[in-house]
Amino acid sequence: MAGVSGQLNHKLTPPRDRAPDARFLVRAEEVLTASLQPIYSLHDQRLFATEALMRGVEELGFSDAHSVLDYASSQHVLHEIELLQVEKAIAAYKSRSLLRSGLLFLNVDGRILNRPEGFVEKLRAMLARHGVSETSVALELSERHDRTANAEVSKFIEKARSAGFVIAIDDVGVGVADLQALAQHRFDYVKIDRYFVDGVGGDARLRFFVATLVELAHMLGAKVIIEGVENEADYFACRDIGCDYAQGFLIGRPTTVFDDISPKASVPPQRADQLLRRDDDRSEIEAALTPIPALVCGSPMSQAIARLADPNAPNIIPIVDADKRPIGQIHFEELRSFLASPYGLSLLRNDAVGLTVNNFFKPCHHLEVDVDVDKMIAYCAGEGDGSSGLVLTKNGYYYGFITTISLLSVANSRRIQQARDENPLTRLPGNRRVNAFLDHARASVDVSSTLVYFDFDHFKPFNDYFGFRIGDRAILMFASLLRKSCRSNNMTIGHIGGDDFFLGCRSMPPETAVRFVRDLTERFALGAESFYNSDERQNGYIETVSRDGEALRAPLLQVSAALLHFEAGVAPTEEDLTVRMARLKKIAKSRKDNFVAQVIRRERLFEDGETFQDVKVLSEFREA
């Protein structure tokens, strides 16, 4: 990097009131470095991009990067420092071949926009020297300065976008004019400030606010990146809200050791019901995709005209950048007026005229193929531009086009399937969802799995004594308790039928699962006492007649629970699950506390013919 500051000094000579601190530039070149922090997709946890961050500021005598930039601005060398740091970031980005397939986010100080002369051109020249395409770089406008204060902002964004750069707005929510900036300028990515992410997993008010920001960004055609994700609860909450990408210490710290950047985020697995729904939606969406090859930006319009001349061809053409990321689409209807003009068609067909798809395409919404079908439909309805469908991406790259009619068909098919699977009384998922969890537990042994089967005790005499309507109320009471208690992303619940229920957990310690299930069954037993009169509650039974006509004292209604926990590394077969659970359910009903738990631990690698070893983990666990 020797000699960079000298090059920058004579390349950019902005007006100055006094001579700049020359030693500052030399020292900055020597000690400043660039670290990269990964940004991962919330849909499939794959690496999507990296953000370049300034490091080495302490050696320069400053406490943080903002102080460095403030001092550089006071010395009238902000352009030089920005370009110096950008060059270091580009060199770091290019040094790791894995990262070339993703975007590089570069922070641009807002004060640069007040006097942007030559900045974009010099940045492009720098990228050319390193062999990096402009379409691989996202310019991230800083949150510390008003992004709407002058007309130069629009000019800068327009110039950068026309050069191929992706445009992002940083730390939305803390700037002085974020909403105004979102209204005035088109951004490809919106980064939500960490203030709104911290605690979103447990704060309904905050969750509503973030969801509103996400919805606004999406309707404006931008993808959403959440910053500062540091715990699982916030990570899952942001994913469920609909954020597209995540950045934070939970999934990846800034590093200068670029081999440490994983191609996939290490996070707990998704709920089995979410995986099932996503896989079902995705398979149906993929089957409904219209195969429309995209044209690369800069392609001559003659290629588009040849495509649209086919009477059987769709009336849109997706446009992608050099890295196959969608940037817009051309609608045939919007070309009609041009084609109807004198020589219009001839001009479009003549490559010598120089008309390209860049002159005609319009920005468009595009979503990941894993996004919920209902959200896809909402976007199509909200565009209001006559669009006949939606461009879909996979890991950020163009994947295909789906028509609105096909989307509605997929949504209708899904609702029919959900209605078939749901229990008509409780509206809880049925056997299909339960089987999906069991299949996932057998296939994914990297984390532990806990299976719990609930079964009402003394339900037949209760139903005969009080009638089916009260019996249904008891079932609805337990279903409501189960639904309200099991809101974690790692829990899956189901109503198997009658008075049988299921709970599946991933990555939950067995001790925690035991306490959770015991508390659930005790709360139900306490609630079920409301069905009885005071004498029956005091006696602990009801006097009724069995279905054979014999006198019967039936104990008060409660629920038994059989818990089976498989530690990480254990891959149970279907027979293991069936045999063990049947035995545990029988034992649970025979015990006074109506509960039994068993843990299957993998003590060592199994050889052919060996079986799992049962162990007692807690004193309240029951040996089966």
N, C-alpha and C positions, 0 to 999 in steps of 0.2 A: 504493500500500500504506500510505499515511499513516494513522495512527490505529489500526492493527490491534492494537498492543500494549496501547493503552489499553482497547480493547474487551475484549481477553482478560483484562486484570487484573480488571475488575469482573464478568466472566462467570464466572470460576473463582476461588474464594477458599478454597483448601485451608488446613488448619491450619498455622501457621508458629510456629517458636520465636523467630524474629527477622525484622526487616523485610528483604525481598528487595533485591537490587541493582537499583534502578530504572533506573540508567543502562545496565546490561547489556541489559535488554529493549529500551530505545530504540535503543541502538547495534546490537543484533542485527537489529532491523527495518530499519535503514538499510543494513547491509552484507551480510547473508546473502542468498544467492540460491539458486535451484534449478537444477541441471543434470539432463539426462535421458540415460540410457544405454540404447541399444536392446537388446532381447532378441529373438533370431530363432529361427524354427522350424528344427530340424535335419532335418526331412523335406523341406521345399521352399525353405528359406532366406528365407522371407518374414518381414517384421516382425510380431511377435506382441504385444509389449508394450514398455513403457519403465519403467525404475526411476528414481525421483527421488532425487537425491543432494544433500547439503548442500555449498554452496560459499561462499567468502568468509570462512572461519573464520580465516585468517591476519590479515585486517583487524580481526577481533574480538580478536586477541591470543592465539589458540590454534593448536596444531599440526595438529589434526584434528577431525573432527566428534564423535568420542567424547569428547574433552576438553570440548567445548562442552556436551554433554549432561551430563557429570559435574558440571560447574560449575553448570549450570542446576538439577540435582537438589539440590546442596548449598545452593542459594539458594531452594529450594522453588518454582521456576518451570518445572519440567520440562514440565508440561502446556502452559503458555503458549508455550514455545519449540517444542514439538512441533506445536501447532496453527498457530503462526506459519509454521513451515517447510512444513507441509502446505498452507496456503493459497497460499504461493508456488509450490509444486509443482503444485497444481491449476491455477493461472493459467497456468503454463508448458505444462502438458499440453493445456489447452484452446486455446492460441494456435496450435497446429498441427493443422489439420483432419484430416490423414492419421492422426494418432495417436488420434483419437477412436474409431477402429474397433478399437483394441487396449486391453489392460489397462494401468492405471497402478499400479505397485507402490510402496507407501508404507511406509517403515520405521517400526515402532512400538517404542520403547524398552521393554524388559521391565519396567522399574520402573513404567511407567504401569499395568501390570496389577496391581500391588500396591494401587493406589488409583484404579480406573478410573472413579470416579463422574463421570457427565456427559460423558465423553470421546466415546463413540459418538454421543450425541445432538448434541453440538456439531459433530462431524465431518459428520454428516448435514446439519445446517443449513448448514454451509459449502459442501457440495457442491450443495445446492439453490440457494444464491445464485449459483453459477457455472453452473448448469444441467447438472451432471454426475451421472449415475446411480450409485448405490451398486454396482451390478453391474459397473461399469467399473473398480472399484478393488479391488486386492488388498492387504490389510493383512499386512505382512511382519514377523513377530515376531523381534526382535533375538536374535542369538546370544550376546550378552555376559552375559546373566543367566539364571538357572535358570528355565525355562519351566514347571516343574511344582511350584514351591515352595509354592504356595498355591491355595486353592479358587477364588480370584478369576479365575484363568486360564480355567477352564472356563466361568464365567459370562460373561467378556468374549467368548470365542469364540462362545458360543451367542448372545449378544446381537448381535454383529457379523454372524454368519451369518444370523440371522433378519431382519436389516435388509437383507440382500442382498449384503453384502461377501463377497469371495473371501478365503480365509485361506491364508497361506503360512508356512512355517517356514524361517528363513534360516540359511545356513552350517551345514548338518547335518554333524556329524563333529567339531566343535571345542567345542560346548557341553557343559555338565556333565551334561546329562540328556536328550540328543537321542532316544535309543531309548525312554526312558520317555515323553517327550512324544509321540512317534509312536504309542506304544501307547495313551495316554490320550485323545488328541484326534484329530479328523479334520481333515486338512489337504488343501486342493485342490492345492497345489504344494509341492514339496520342493526347496530349493536346496542343492546340494552344494558344500561349501566348496572354495575354490581350491587348498588344500593337496593335495587328492586328485586334482585335475585336472592340476596341473603335473607333466609327465613321464609321464602315463598312457599316452601313445602308445608309449613304449619300455620300460615296466615291467609285466611280466606279473602280478606280485603285486598291484601297484596297480590294474591293470585288473580283476582278479578281485574286489578289494574294492569298487570302484566299481560293478561289475556286480551285486554282492550288494545294495548300497544301492538301486540302481535297481530291481531285482526286488522288494525289500521295499516300496519306495514304490508301485510299480505294483500290487502285490497289495493294498495298503491303499487303492487308488483314487485315488492322487495322481499328478500329472504331475511330471516331473523337469526342473529347470533347472540347468545346470552353470555355475559362475562362474569367472572368471579364465582364459578360453581365450585363449592368446597365441600359439599356433603351430599349423600345419596338422596335424601328427602327432597332437596331443592332440585337436584338433577332430574328426578322422575317427575316432579311437579311441572317443571318447564317443558319436559318432553310431552306430558299429557296435555298441557295447555296448547301446544302446537308449534313451539319453537323449532327451528330447523337445525341449528348447530350450537355447540357448546364449547366454552373455553374456561379453564380454571384449574386450580391445583388438584382437584379431585381426579381429573383425567390426564393432566399433563402440565408440568411446571416448565417455565422458560429454561432453556439449556443451551450451552455452547458445545455440548457433546452430542452432535446431531444423530449419531447412531442410537442414542437413547430414545429417540422419538419413535414410538410404536406405530405401526400401520393401522392399529385398531385400539380403541379406548378400552381400558380394563374397568368395566363396570358390572354390577350384578345383572343377572339375566332378566329379561322382561317377563312379565306374567305370562303363564301358559295361555291364558285366554286372549291376551293381547297378541301373542305370537300366532295363535290359531286364526284370529280375525285378520291379522295383517297378511298371513300367508294365503288365506282364502280370498281376500280382496285382491291381492297381487296377482294370483293365478287367473282370476276372472278378468282383471284389468288387462293383463298381458294378452289374454285370448281375444280381447275386444279391441286391441290397438290397431290403428290403421297404418300400414307400412308406407310412410312418406319419407323418402330420403331427403335429408336436409342439404341446403346449399351453404357453402362457406362464405362469410362476409367478404366482399370484394369480388365475388363471382360476377361475370358479365350478365346483363339482363337477358341476353340471348338464350342463356341456359334456362332461365325462369320461363321465358315465353315458350320455349320448346316443350317444357313440362306442362304448362297450362293449356297448350294447344290440344293435348290429349283429352277427348270428351269424357273419358272415364276417370281422369285424374281428379283428385280432391281439389277444392278451390282455394287451398292455402299451401304455402311453401314455408317450412320452418327455416330460419337462418341461424347459423351457429358461428362461433369464432373459430380461430385456428386450432383450438384445443377441444373442439366439439361441444362447447357449452352454449346453450341456446341464448340468443340475444334479441330475437324478434321473429316476425313472420310477415309474409306478403299475402294479402288477400286479393284474389282475382277481381272481386267486385270493385276494389279501390283503384284498379287499373283501367276500368272501363272508360272513364272520361279521357284519360291519356290516349288509349287505343282509338277512341272515336275522333281524336283530333287529326288534322292533316299530317300525313307521314308519321303518325305516332307509332304504328306497328313497325314501320321500316326503321325508325330511329332505335327502337328497342332491340331489333334483330341485328343491327349494325354495330359490331364490337368497336369499330374505329371511332364511333361517337364518344365512347368512354363511359356510357351509362352502366352502373353496376347495381347489384341488389341493395347496396348501401343507400342509394338514392330513393328507395321505395319502401323498404321494410319499416314496420312500426314495432316498438317494444311490446312484449306480450308477457302475460303471466305464465309461469311454468312451475310445476310442483313435482316432488319426488313420487315415484310410482308407489311408494309405501304409504303415502298420505291417505287418510280415511276418505272413503268414497263420498260421503256427505259433504266434506269440506271441498272436494273437487267440484261438486255440483254447485256449491255456494259461490265459488270463484267464477265459474262459468256464468252464473246468473248475475254476479256483481260487475262483470266487465262492462256490460252495456255497450259493446262496440261491434255488435253483430257477429261476434266470434261463434263459430260452429262447434267449438270444442276446446281442448286444452293440450298444450305441449307438456309432455312428461319427461322427467329426468331420472337417471339412476346414478347415485353418488355424484350428482351435480352435472352429469353429461347427458346430452340429448339421447333419449330412449325411444321416443315415438309420439304419436298424436292420437288422442281418443276423442271421438265425437260426443257431443252432448247427449245424443240419443243412446249411444252405447253406455254412457255413464248412468243414465236413468235406468237402463235395462239391468246393469250390474247391481245398482242400489235396490231395485225391486227384487231381484233374485236373492240378495243377501237378507232382506227383511223377511222374505218367505222362509228362508232357511232358519233364521233366528226364531221366528214364530213356531216353527216345527220343533225346535230344540228346547224352547223355554217351557217350564212347567206352567200350565194354565192358571194355577192357583197363586203361586208365589212369584211368578215371573223371574225366577232364578234360572240360570243355565241348567241344562239337563245332562244326560249321559254323554252327549257328544263332547261337551266342554271338559267333563271329567276325564274322559278317555284321552283327550288331547293332552291334558296335564300328565297323565300316567305315561303316555308315549314319550313326552318330552323328558320326564324324570328318568326313564330308562335310557334315553339316547344321550342326555347331557349329564355326565357324571362329574363335571368339574366343580359343582357345588352340591351341597346337601339337599335332600328332599324330605319333606314331612307329609305323611298322609294321615288324615283323621276321618273316621267314619262315625257319624252320629245316628243313633236309633232311639226313638221314644220307648220308654218302658211303661208298661201297663196302659198302652194307648187304646187297645180294643175295649176293655171295660169302661174306660173313660169316655170313649166315643158312644158306646151303647147307653151309658148312664146320662150323659148330657146332650146327646144328639149330634148329628153330623155338622150342624152349623157351629157349635162350640168347638167341635173337633177341628174344623177348619181354622177357627180363630187361634187355637193353640199352635197349629202348624204355621200360620202367618206370624204369630208372635216370635217363634224361633227363627223363621226366615228373616224377619226384620232385625232381630238381634244379631244374626250372622252377618247380614249385609252391613249394618252400622259398625260392627266390630272389626270387620275384615276389609279395611280400605287400603292396606299397604299394597304397593306395586308387586310385591312378591307373594301375594295370596290369591288363590283361585277358589271360588265357592261354587257349589252346585246342589241342586235338589234332584236326587236320584229317582225319587218316586215315593208316594205314600208319606211315611214319617221318617224316611232315610235321607240324610244330608251328607255332604262331603266338603272337606276343607283341605286344600293342598298348599304347602308353603315351600319356598325356595330360600336357601341361605339363612334359615332361622335356627339358632342353637336349640338343641333338644330341651334344655332346661327352660328356656323361654317358651317353647311350644307347650310344654306341660303346664306351666303356670297359666298361659293364655287359655288353653282348653278347659282347665279346671274352673277358671273364673267364668268362662262362658256357660258351662253347664250349671254352675251354682246360681248364676243370675237367672237362667231360665227356670230352674226349680223354684226360686223365690217368686218370680213373676207368675208361674203357673198356679201358685197358691190362691191367686185372686179368683180363680174359677170355683173355689170351694167355699162352703159356709164355715163359720167359726168352729162348730162342733167337728166337722170333717177335718179341718186343719189341726185341731187339738188331738184328735184321735190318730191322725196320720193315715187314714184310709177312708174309703167309701164302702157302704154295704149295698151290694147290688146282686144281680142274678147273672150267672154265666150264660153263654149261648146254648148250653146244654140244659138250662133250667135249674141249675144248682145254685144255692146261696154262695156268695163270694165276697170276701173282703179284699178289695183291690187297693194297694198302696197309692199314694198321691203321684201324679204325673211328674216324671223327670226324664232326663235324656242320658243314655250311656254313651261313652266315647272310647273308641279304640284308636290308639296313636301308634304309627309305625314310622320310624325315622331311619333314613339311609344316609350315612355320612358320605362326604365327598369321596369319590373314587370307587364307590360301590355301584355296580351296574346290575340291578335286579332283573330277573326274567319275569315274564308275565305270570308264570307258575309261582314264582316266589311271592309276588304280590297277592295273588289270589289265595293261595294256601295259608300264608301267614295272616292275612287280614281276616279271613274266615275264622281262623282259630282265635284271634284276638277279640273279635266281636262277640264270640260265644263266651269268652272268659270275662269280658267287661260286664256283660249282663248278669253274670253269676256273682259278682263282687258287690259288697255292701256300698262301696263308694262309686259304683258304676263306671269305673275307669281303669284302663290298663294301657301301658306304654311299653314299647320295645324298641331298642336301638340296635341297628346293624352296623357294626364298625369294621372297617377294613384295617386289620392289624398289619398285614403284609401283602405282598403280591400273591395272588392265587394261581395255583397250577391247575392243569386239567383234572377234573374230578373232585376238586376241593369245594367246600361249601362255605357260606358265610358263617361268622361266629357271632352268637348273641352275647351281649354283655350288659350288665347292670350299670348305669351311669349315675343315677341318684337313688337314694333310699326309697323314694316314693315311686320309682319305676317298678313295674311288676314283671317278674320273670314269666315268660309265656311258656 
